[in-house]
Amino acid sequence: MSAVLDQIRQVLEGSVDAAVVLDSDRRILYYNRAYEASTGLRGRQLAQRVAAGDRCYDVFPLEICKTACLGCKARDVGRALRLDEIKAVRGDGEELTFIVAAVPVKLDGGDLVIIETYRDVTADVRIQRRLKVLLERERRAKENLEEVVRERTNELRQAQAQLVHQEKMSSLGRLVAGIAHELNNPINFVYGNVDFLGQYMEDLLRLVALVDGAPLPGELRAQFEQAKADVEYDFLIDDWRKLLRSIRAGAERTASIVQDLKTFSRAGGELQEADIVAGIETTLNLIAPLLKNRIEVRRRIAPSVPRILCHAGHVNQVFMNILTNAAQAIVGEGWIEVTIENVEDARAVQITITDSGPGIKPDAMAKITDPFFTTKDVGEGTGLGLWISENIVRAHGGTLVWGNAPVGGAQFVVVLPVRALDATEPVVERAGA
């Protein structure tokens, strides 16, 4: 026996790693006790197979033996090689994992042998796999927690926005109601005195006519005619009634706006019967500057629309949001059609608002009532108007649906029950555009 081989045996005999010495044809020349334990074969069984000339892959096959034998590669390249996490199946069927190393060694006589060692890392791999499972579970739990945090954060933001906007609208409602109340006195003063002013003017003109018809000395007549020319008396006679009519019309229009503001800003309070048709007209009056000389409003109203039990100020806010969006969506001239009809055997009122704008884009259709979603430019919209409107309609037991009309642009359909399903249900005191 070669002295080198004998030294190799002495070194490997005490190794805790399974080791085997192979000839160039992969027959087993030597194996240590750890190798015998790894194979799962009893000492005599293993010895008989070695004596019979069995090759290493017949005795203890690794997953790389037939396709990428590490010992063969080490023999061919003439240097040591190593592979990690190589699987093998022991004789009793248990799957093991090894770190395999192969080293080519020349003996005294020039023969080449291959030393293969197998470090059992099965337990380590199992721990790593278990750790990976735990880490993956922890990662998923973290992702789930982050998702919950995101959802809760979004809910808090929505609630905060709702509370802030509610407070703003509540303050604005009080301010508008106060302004409307304060405007009433001067408007009533103007409106109430227009008739007196007209009467006084009539009296003055009668006096002038009386003087004009009386005989006057030549110099006084000349002064009188000059005074009439200076004040453009003939034009004054023709124009003063027009001025009075304009003043009266302006006062009436201002009084109407003040009344609309008072109606629109009416606090929620308890449910009260309200006229939907009047609410629509009030809203159209308030957004008249957006419509003037540009947008035609078409009305299709059923002969008899019942009054509904609702929070009128909130419902008016729904109409304000939808009609304002419609007016802003129309570039140049166009039209808005408002249809009010009875549905569900007159147990509900349906309000359909259609515009001639560009309609709702497909990618916005599903998100149009999401909070903070807006198609308007930065600074032109908060993205809360339709979300608030949907909440208000839902709180009244109604429905709000939207889409694109066959002709024209966007179409919103609001259905409100004549009697609320639950009169005690709180309504979101929100409004926004």
Secondary structure, 3 states (H helix, E strand, C coil): CCHHHHHHHHHHHCCCCEEEEEECCCEEEEECHHHHHHHCCCHHHHHHHHHCCCEHHHHCCECCCCCCCHHHHHHHHCCCEEEEEEEEECCCCCEEEEEEEEEEEECCCCCEEEEEEEEECHHHHHHHHHHHHHHHHHHHHHHHHHHHHHHHHHHHHHHHHHHHHHHHHHHHHHHHHHHHHHHHHHHHHHHHHHHHHHHHHHHHHHHHHHHHHCCCCHHHHHHHHHHHHHCCHHHHHHHHHHHHHHHHHHHHHHHHHHHHHHHHCCCCCCCEEECHHHHHHHHHHHCHHHHCCCEEEEEEECCCCCCEEECHHHHHHHHHHHHHHHHHHCCCCEEEEEEEEEECCCCEEEEEEEECCCCCCHHHHCCCCCCCCCCCCCCCCCCCHHHHHHHHHHHCCCEEEEEECCCCCEEEEEEEECCCCCCCCCCCCCCCC
